[in-house]
Amino acid sequence: MKLSFHKYYILFNLLGWILLFFFTLTIRKIYLFEGENISDARFNYLWAEGIACGFLAFILSFVVSLFIDLKLNLSAIKRLDILKVLSLFLLIQLLYSILIWPLLDFVDFFGGSMPEISGGPLTMAGRISNFLYFGTLFIIWLFVFLTIKIYYQLKKVQLKQLQLETNLKESQLNTLKGQINPHFMFNSLNNIRGLMLEDVDKARGMLTNLSETLRYSLTKSDVNSISLEDELEMVENYVEISKIQFENRLQFETHIDSDSLNKQIPPMIIQMLIENALKHGISNLKNGGIVKLSTIVKDSQLQIEVANSGTLHKSKNSTQLGLQNIKKRLELLYGQDASFTLKEIEDQVVATIKMPLV
């Protein structure tokens, strides 16, 4: 951020310098050193002096701020840059000491300056003390200016980091969505082709279910959340298609809490749980089994549970990609506020997702 060109900084910098000189120079002289005996000419001059000193300090500080904004990279500052700033700082002190006295003579319309009153020039000691006085004020200004610059630099870095993290999350989510598109569809088409020789009407219904599943996977791939009710419709189509392969070996039950129907969930996450239950559970059982889907809203969380007959074991050929995708998507979307567990309980494999209500 180029602070020097910001209109509010310019305004506050000008007012800040003038007020700073008013309180440390003008008011200090009027009320602490000269008291009630001050003449009108002296009183008016001291106010003009404060404004003149403040305005000159503003101009010179603006030159320094321009140099820092245009020539200095605070994110990669070098020793030479520091030397340049110090050199410019000394140059500004010298310029102030050279210019301030002609400027004060110029604004002395009232005849209230000390040389005018005393009839003699300002002593060298007075000039040196003025040099040190302005140097102290300028160091304070430089500290405040650099603090603001560094603060905005850090905010800029943080914002850029957040943007990078957001883009990375979006990229990761899109990649995960691409991986979870139903791979069973090719097998389903072959099963439907065989079914057409036995029951055309049933095959036509399966094609409808398959097309709805395809439509869902395509249209919902660009969103991060949908209602649970919409997901259940897709799951029903998925299960009906799967029954072609499993026939009577597959039983499917649902226990859905009505309060959960309008809650938002990541698209196709329940389908992944069902797919995992069929692929690693029911398909390994000669007589098939039961898949139970239940949802409940509890403790400000939505809990989704899929239980299937079978035992929990990891196949050598299994990459666990589906389960890894579930965990990664929940982590990217909800951080530590969501969880996924997979346990074996009384001859059943139970997959449980808990996520915050949104």
C-alpha positions, 0 to 999 in steps of 0.5 A: 500500500502506497500510504503517501497517496492515501487522501486520509493519510495526507489529511491526518499527517498535515493535521497531526504535524500542526497539532503536534507543534501547537502543543509542543511549541505554541501552547508550551511557550504561551502558557509555560514560559511567557505567561500573562505578560505576552503581547498580542503581537507575540501571541499571534506570532506564536500561533503563526509559528506553530502553523508554519513549522507544522506545514514545513514538517508535513512537506518534508515528511511527505518527501520521506514517505514518498521515498519509502513508498516508491523505493523501499520494499519492506518485505525484502529490506536491505542494509543499503536501504536502511543507510538510504533512509538514514541519509535522507533523514539527516538531509531532511533535518538539514533542510528543515534547519535551513528553511524554517528561519526564512519561513518564520520571517515570512509569516512574521506579520505581527512583529512578535518574533524573538529577534524582532522583540529583542532587536538581535538575531537568534543565537546559535544555541537556539538554532541547535536546540531547534534542530534537536527538537525537530529531529525528536519529533521527526523520529516519532513520526517516522516510527508511526509511519513505518509501523502503519506501513509494516501493519498493512504489509502484514495484512497484505501478506495475510490476505494473500495467504488466505487467498492462496489457501482458499484457491488451494481448497477449491482446487482440492475440492474440485479434484476430490469431486472428480474422483468421487463420480460414480464409477459403478455406472459402466457396470450398471449399463452392462447389467441394464443391457442384460436386464432388457432381455428379461424385463424391458419395463424394469430395464427402462426404470433402471435407465431412468434411475441411472440418468438421474444419478448422472444428472445429479453428479454433473449438476452438483459437482460445482457446489459445496453443499446441498440439502440432505433431502436432495441427497437422499433422492440420489441415494435412492436412485443409486440403491435401485441401480445397485439392486440389479447387481445384488438382487435379493442379496441387498436390503436397504433401510432408512431412518431419517430424522425429519429435522435433518432433511433441510440441513446442508451437507457436501454433495454425494457424501452419503452416496460414498458411504453407501458405495463403500458399504456395498463394495466392501461389505455386502459384495463380500457376503454370500447371502448378502446383508442389510445396509441401514442409513440413519440421520439425526440432529443432536448437540448442534450437529448433524449425524449421518450413519451408514451401517452394513452387515459384515466385518471391518477388514482392509482388502489388499487391493483396496486403496481406501480412496473413497474413505480418504476423500470423505475425510479430506472433504470434511477437513477442507469444508469444516476443519476440526468441527467435523469428524468421520469414524469407521467401526465394527459393532456387533457384526456390523460396520458402522460409518459415522459422519458428524458435521456442524449445522449450516 
